[in-house]
Amino acid sequence: MTHAPLTITLDTGRIRGMLAESARVFHGVRYADPPTGKHRWRLPRPAASWSGIADATRPGPMCPQPGLPGQPAEQTDEDCLFVNITTPLAEPREPLPVMVWLHGGGFTTGGGHPYDAQRLAEQGNVIVITVNYRLGVFGYFGYGGLPGSGNFGLADQIEALRWVQRNASAFGGDPGNVTVFGQSAGAMSIGALLTSPDANGLFHKAILQSGSPMLHWPCGVMFPRSPEHTPYLEVSRVAETGAQLAQKLDIGGEDAVDKLRAVEASTLVEHTGDFANHVAWGTPLLPQHPADAIRSGTVHGVPMISGNTRDEMRPFIAGAHSVTPITDERLPELMANSFRESAGVVAEMYAEVRDESALIAWSSITTDTSWAYAAHVEHELLAPRAPVYAYEFADSTAPNVNGYEIPELPMGAAHASDLPYLFDLGGENLLTPKQHELACAMIDYWTSFAHTGVPQSDHGPRWPRFDERSHVMGFDERGAHSTDFEETHKIGLWKRIRS
């Protein structure tokens, strides 16, 4: 086997990567200029050229963010617009598909390099690129009259996809065969990219994991006191949040944005949670709310894999329970708050799970009315326009990546529990041998889709398109098989209540 070269020439200069255990890896490759100083809250600019050979053996910093226990402070910085590239070891005989990963984290946390993609690249014979983009107050800040308000993180993703178009061939990749894939906020970002005029032609397939553009959380569903909301916010509302931040910091006047640009990042990051789910629409980059764009057909018609985990809401409900216990006595109050006159019907339909525990019941109800219902509606709307392959990850033995240990609420197939089946998180393989079998099937399906637009695996059955009797592929302890998603998640009930 002839190894592919470690020194690569990009459109901006030369880089040198490294040989990892089973792949060729290039870390910390700059795709845009630093969004710092006077360039904070400006749309990204392509990276400037450099001389010599840049080191690409260490990850670049992630965007500043709260809640990184055990992480060195130098791992975050506003100068964060880097990609990481993982390729098979061998020199490819023909250009390989490129898979571009957008990480999750509620638009406020995360980064590209913790997702070790060697298994994906090696088994699937694909190139995987993971992206850092601006988060929270740095990525979704808005202010009246500020160009790009609420879209800086989304613009970074588009700039990264432009970088892929210019540079994929240098790694042996095919810029005409790019699959963008992501989980949670990453998938919700893809929901925006699917409807953004600026993203047209930059990718050719999409995989959405636990993040539908149709997501709409009713009042009190994400957390007991949370308002009704979606991941996307009208740009004037984003500007209001920015004005509130200026007020908190006692900053005003016509030059308020310039004054805010001078505030230390360590001060701003304390307010980053205010800008979760603040991807702005009503802008040149995102003219419509993605859900409205999909309903009207203003969407890039690319083949898609799209789905959820069976127990999405369990970690969110566990977090809420740790603050205010969710008990049998509170369930009627929670249901009345979220579903008003339909609360009695919901209680009746979920009587069986109520007998298990209040936590199981409320997790099931909130999963079904938000994540599951949104995914199903999305698939119904998009399937007539382009191939849609729907799935549900349901391995109840999945690694507990969320960390909650509540006896009456096992995490099961919780939000993000599918990630270790595709990536070694933080470079660590978390899977048992049995789980690894399922992971091999999932990687086959994901990467064959990147190759041809049709997911296939020797470790599982044919995966029909969603428009074949609303087919959904299930992935659980038994492997890959057809599953009755509509029955499991009571989609008929939620259609009556939510429509």
N, C-alpha and C positions, 0 to 999 in steps of 0.2 A: 504494500500500500504506500502510495506517495502522499506524504502529508502536505496539506495546503500551506502556503507561506504564512509566516507570522508577521511580516512587515508588509503593510498595505498602503497604497497611495489613494487618498481620498481627494475630493475636489478642493479641500482646504489645506492639505499637507499629508505627510506620512505619519503612520502610527505603527507601533510594535506591540503585539499582544502576547499571549502565553498559551502553552499547552496545558490543559487541565487533564483530569483523569480520563475523560472519554470524549473531549471536544476541544476545539480551538476557541479561545475566549478573548474578547477585547473589551476591557472595562473603561468606564469614564471617558468616553469619546464625546467631545463637545459638538452639539448640533446647532447651538445658537449662542450669541454673545451673552455675557453676564447681564441679567436683568436687575442690576444694582444701582445705587446712587440715583442719579437723575433718570436712569432707565427703569427704576422701579415703577410698576404699573404702566408700562408701555408694551405695545405688541412686540413679539420677539423679532429679532433680526438674525439672518443666517450668520453662522460663526465666521469670524475673520480667519484668514489664512495664517499659517505659521511656518517657520523655517525649521530645518532639522527633522528629527524623528521624535514624535511625542510618545511618552510612555502610556500604554493602555493595558497595564497589568493590575491597576487598583481602581476601585469604584470611585466616581466623583461623589461629592456631597449630595444628600437629599435636601429638599426644601425644608426650612425651619418648621418645626411642628412640635406640639406638646406630646408628652407621654411616651418617651423612649427610654424606659428603664434599662440601665446597663449599657447604653449606647454612648460612646465618646462624643463629646460636644462637637468635635471637628467633623463628625459625619453629617452634620447639617450646615447649610450655608445658603444665603440667597443666590449665590452663584451655583446653580444646581441643574442647569439644562444640559444633561448628559444622557447618552444611551449606552447600553451594554449589548454586545453582539456575541452570540454563541453559534458556532457552526460545527458540522461534522469534521472529523480530523482529516478525512481524505479529500484530495483535490476533486471537485465534482466534474463529471463528464459532460454535464449540461447544466444550465442555470437552475438553481433550486428555488422552491417556493420560500417566501419570506413571511414570517409570522411576527407581528408587532404587538407586544403586550402592554396594555394600560392597566396599572395596578389599581386596586381598591383602597379604601380607607376613609370613606365618608367625605372625600374631597379635602380632607384636613391632615391626613397622615399617610405614610407609606413612601415607597420609592422603588426603582426598578431592580437594583442589584440584589436585594434579598431573594429574588425569584431565580434560583439556579436552574437553568434550562437545559442542562446537559442531557438528561434522559429524553426530553422532547427532540432535541436536535439529532442525537445519535439514532434513536429508534425510528424516528419519523423521517430522517434524511431531509431536514428543513433547516433554515436559518432562523433563529429566534432573536428578536431585538426587544429589549425591555427599556422603558422610557421613564425618566424623571420629568415631572411637570410641576409648575407652581401650584401651591396648595393654599387653602384657607384664605387668610387676609392677603397673602401675596398673589394668589391666583384668581380670586373671585371678588376682590374689592371693587366697588364702584363709587362714583361721585358725579354729581350733575356736571355735564359738559366734558367729562373725561373720556377721550376716545378709548375704546376697548373695554369699558366698564363691564365687570362681571364675566369677562371672556378670556382673561389672560392665560389661565390654565388650559382652556380649550384651544386657544391659539398656539400654545406651546406644542400640544399634541399634533396639530396640523403642520406646524413647522417641522416636527420630527418626521412626519410622513413625507414631507417634501425632501428632507434630508435622505430618507430611504430611497426615494425616486432617483436622486442624484448619485447615491453611493452603494446601493445594493449590489450592483455588478462587481464592485471591487472585492466583495467577499464571496463571490460565486453565486449571488442571488439574482433572481429575475424580478426587475422592477415592474414588470407587467403581470405579476402574480403575487400580490400582497394581500395577506389576510390580517385584519386587525382583530385582536381578541382581548377581552378584559373581564374583570369580575367586580361586582358591586359598583362603586363609583366609576371604575374603569368601563364597565358595561353601560352604565348610564351615560358616560361620555360618548361611547360609540352610538348610543341613541341620538345624541346631538350631532355627531359626525354624519350619521345617515341622512340628516336633513340640512346640513350646512352647505351652502353653495361653494364655499372655499375648499371643502373636502372632496368635491366631485372629482373622480378619476384617480384619487390618491390611494385607494384600496379597492380590492376586487371581490372580497368576501369578508364576512364578519361573523364572530362568535361572541355571543352575549351570555355571560354566566352571572345569574342573580342580579340582574339590573335592567329592567325593561324601560323603554322610553314611555310606556303607558303607566308607570308607577304613580299611584295617587293614594297617599295614606290618609284615611279618615281621621277625624278628631280623636285623640286619645289612643291611637293604635300603636304608633311607634313607641311612645311612652305615655303613661296615663294622662299627663297634662299637655301633651304635644298638640299643636293646632293641626288642622287639615293642611296638608302640603304635598308638594311634588319635589323632585330634585332640581327643578328648573323654576326660575323666578323672573317676572317681568323686570326689565332693566331699571325702571323708575323705582321699584321696590329695592333693588340692589343698591341704587344710589342713596336711598333713605338709610340703609344700614351703614353705608360709608359716612354719611353725615352724622349719624349717631356716634360712630367711632370718633370722629373729629371732636364732637361735643364732649365725649368722655375724657379726651386728652386735652380739653380746653384749647382747641385749635379752631380758628375761624378766619374769616376774611377771604378776599378774592384769591389769595395765594395759599389757601388751606392745603391743597394737594402738595404743593412744593414743601410746605412745612411738614406734612405727614411723611414725605419722602426722606426727610432728615431725621425722623424718629428711628431709634435703634430697633433692629429686627427683634431683639430679645424683649422689647416692650410690646411691639405689635403682635408677636406670636401669642401673647397672653389673651388676645381677642380673636384668635383665628377661628374658634368654634362658632362665632357669630356669622361666619361666612360659609358654613356647611350648607350643601344643597342650594347654592347661589349661582348656578350656571345661568347666565342672563340670556333671555330671549327678547325679541323686539330690537335686535341689533343687526348690523350688516353681516356679522359672522353667523348669527342664528336668528333669522327673521321671525320664525314662528316657534311657539311651544312645540317641542318634538311630537307630543301626542296629537296635537292639532294637525301638524304636518303629515303625520302618518294617516290620520283619518281622511285628509284631503288628497292624499297621494303624492304630496310634494316630498318625495323620498328617493334616495339612490337605490335602485332596484338590484341589489347584489344578493347572491345566495347567502343564507344564514344558518348557523346552528344557534339555538337559543333555548334557555331553560333555567331551572332553579334547583335548589336543594329542597328536600321534602320538609325540613323543619327549620326554615329560614329564621323565624322570629325567636327561637329559643334563647340565643345569647342576649338579644335585646330585652326580652322579658326577664331573663335572669338579672340583668343589670338594673332594671326597674324594681324588681323584687328586693334587691339588696338595699334599696333606699326606702321603699315602702312596701311591706309584704303584700303579696297578692294572695288573698284567701277566698274561701268559699263565700264568706259574707260580703266581700268586695265585688265579686263577679257581676251581680245584677247592676251595681252602680257603674262599673266599667262598660258594660254592654249598653246601658241606657245612654251613657255619655257619647258613645261612638255610633250607635245605630238607632237611637231615638225610638220611633214607633215600631221599628222592625226588631227591637231587642228581644221580644218574646219569641218570635219565629227563630231567631238565631239560637236562643237558649234551647229551644225544643230540638233543633237540628243537631246540636252538639251535646245533647244530654248524655250520650254514651261516654264521651271523653271527659265530661264534667265529673263522672264517677271516678276517674283515675286520679285527678288532682286539679285544683284550680289553675295551677301553673301550666299543666299540659293543655287544659281546655283553652285558656286565654292565648297560649302560644299557637295552638291550632287555628283558632278563630282569626287571629291577626295575621298569620301566615297566609291563610286562604283568601281573606278579603283584600289583601294588598298584593303581595308578591305573586301568588298563584293566579289570581284573577287577572292581574295586569299582563302576565306572560301569555295567558290563553287569549285574551283580546288582541294582543299584539300579533300573535301567530295567525289568528283569523283574518286580521286586516292585511298582513303582509304576504300571506301564502298565495293569494291570487296574482301577485305582482312579480314574485321571484321565489325560487325554491327555499322553503323553510324546513329545517330538521329540528324538531322539538325534543327536549329531553327532561328527565328529572333525576338528580343524584339522590339516592336514598339509602346509602350504606349506613346502617345504624351503628356499626362498629368503627366508624371513621375516627381518626385522631381528633382529640379535643383541642383544636387550635385556639379556641376562645378562652379556655382556662377556667370556666365556671364549674364548680363541683357542688351541685345541689341534688341530693338523693331523689327528691320528687320531680326533678326536671333534668333527666339525662340529656346531654347535648345531641346525641344521635346524629342525623344528617343535617347539621346546623349550617347557618350562613358561613361560608368560607371553608367548610369541612372538605370540599372537593379539591381544594388547592394542592394538598400534598400528593394527589394522584397524578398531577401534571408537573409539578415542580418540587425540587428539594428546597424547602423553605429555610433560608439562612444557610444553605449548603448541607442540610441534614435530611436524610431519608427517614421519614416518620412511619413508614408502612410496614406491616407484617407481610409474610410471604403470600397469604391469601389476598390481602389488599393489593399487593403488587400485581397479582393476576388481573384484577379489575383495572388497575392503573394501565397495564399494557393494552387492554382493550380500548380504554378511553383515549390513550395516546394514538393508537391506530386510527380511531375514528376522527380525532381532531386533525391529525396531520395528513391523512388521506384526503380529507376535505380541503386542506390547504393545497394539496397537489392538484385535485381534479374537480372540486366543488361537490363531490359526493362522498359522504362518510362511509368507510368500509373497514372491516376487521376480520381477520382469520379467527379471532377469539370471540366472535359474537355474530348475531344474525344480521340479515339485511336490515338497513334502517330506512323505512319508507318515509317519504315526505309527509309533512303535517297534513296536506290536503287529501291524503289517503285516509279517510275516516278519522280525521283529527288525531293521527298517530303520534304517540309520545314514547320515546325510548327510555326505559328505566335502567339505572345503573345501581346495583346493590350487592349484597352478600352472595347472591346467586349468579352474578355476572350481568350481562346485558340482555334485556328482554322487553317486550311490549308491556306497557303499564297503563292502567285506567286512571289517567290524571284527573279527568273531569269528575269521576266518582270520588276519588280520594279527597279532593279539595272542594267538593260541593259547588262546582262552578255554576250549576243551574240556579242554586239559591242566590249566589252573589250576582248573577246576571239580573235576577228579579229585583234585588235590593239596590244594586249600584247603577243599573242602566237608567 
